[in-house]
Amino acid sequence: MNAARGQLVGRPTFIHTVGCGYVLDFTMTSARQPGPLALVGSGEYLPQMTELEGELLSGRPSRYVQLATAAVPDGPAVVDRWHRLGVAQAERLGVEAVILSVGDRDDANDPGVAAQVAGAGLIYLSGGHPGFLAETLRDTAVWSAIEEAWRAGAAIAGCSAGAMALTSWVPSLRHPREGGTPGIGLLPHLRVIPHFDAFAARVPDLITRFLLPHETSVTVLGIDEDTALVGGPYEWTVRGRQSAWRLTHAGREELVSGSLVRTPS
C-alpha cells in the first residue's frame, strides 16, 4: 500500500459492481476529514474479509493498528490467537501490523501505548466482550489517539464486540432483559447486533425487541456474519456475503449486500 496519498473522506464512491455487491473506492477525495468506518458482523482478519480490509487501507498509511482488548477476559491464549490472525492478515495485505497491547485502563492511559496509534491507516477493534472493551477504552489516552487518527483520515473497523462498543450503548445479547452498559460513544445514534443471522436463529423476535431503545433517534442494526456496514457515520453500504437488518418495534427490514443505508442522527 502506498502511504504517500492524502487523507480521505469516509463516504465511498461506487466504482464498479462485483456480483450482487459493490467495490468501493475511498481514495477519491484528499482532505483532512474523518476516515471511513466499518461495522463487521464477524470474520475479522480472515481471508473472506481481506478485500474489505484492503479497501479500508487503500490510499492510507500502510500501518495496520490492531487491538484485541475485547478478548482479554478470555485469557492470554485467546488474545494471542487474535494477534496471530491480525499479523497474518497484514502480511496478506503487504502492510505493517502494529499490535496495541491494552489489557486494562492503565494500559489504555499509557502515553507510550497511545503513541503507537499515530500514523495508522486502519485501526481494528476485534471481537470478544463488548462491555469490557468499552469500559477499558472509554475516556482514555488510547481512545483519544484513535479518535484523533480517525478525524485526520484513518479508517476504523470494529468486528462483533468491536462494532458494538463503538456505539453509545452495549446491550446484553445473552440476557436482553438485564439491559447493558455504556459504549465508547463514537456512534451515539446506533446500536449494533453482530452475528445477527446466528442470533436471530436462536432468539425469537419477542426477545430481540428487548434490545430496541425507546429513543426514536437511535437506529438498531443487525449485521450477519461475514458481512459489514461500511462508510458512516450516517450513510453506509452493506458489504459481504449476507445482509444487514434494520430493527424496529414493527419488525425487521432486510438490507441486502450493496444496499445504501442511511442512519439519521
Stockholm file with secondary structure:
# STOCKHOLM 1.0

chainA/1-265         MNAARGQLVGRPTFIHTVGCGYVLDFTMTSARQPGPLALVGSGEYLPQMTELEGELLSGRPSRYVQLATAAVPDGPAVVDRWHRLGVAQAERLGVEAVILSVGDRDDANDPGVAAQVAGAGLIYLSGGHPGFLAETLRDTAVWSAIEEAWRAGAAIAGCSAGAMALTSWVPSLRHPREGGTPGIGLLPHLRVIPHFDAFAARVPDLITRFLLPHETSVTVLGIDEDTALVGGPYEWTVRGRQSAWRLTHAGREELVSGSLVRTPS
#=GR chainA/1-265 SS CCTTSCCBCSSCEEEEEETTEEEEECCSCBSSCCCCEEEESSCTTSGGGHHHHHHHHTTSCSEEEEECGGGGGGCHHHHHHHHHHHHHHHHHHTCEEEEECCCSHHHHTCHHHHHTTTTCSEEEECSSCHHHHHHHHTTSHHHHHHHHHHHTTCEEEEETHHHHHTBSEEECSSCGGGCEEECCCSBTTEEEESSHHHHHHHSCHHHHGGGCCSCTTCEEEEECTTEEEEECSSEEEEEESSEEEEEETTEEEEEETTCEEECCC
#=GC SS_cons         CCTTSCCBCSSCEEEEEETTEEEEECCSCBSSCCCCEEEESSCTTSGGGHHHHHHHHTTSCSEEEEECGGGGGGCHHHHHHHHHHHHHHHHHHTCEEEEECCCSHHHHTCHHHHHTTTTCSEEEECSSCHHHHHHHHTTSHHHHHHHHHHHTTCEEEEETHHHHHTBSEEECSSCGGGCEEECCCSBTTEEEESSHHHHHHHSCHHHHGGGCCSCTTCEEEEECTTEEEEECSSEEEEEESSEEEEEETTEEEEEETTCEEECCC
//
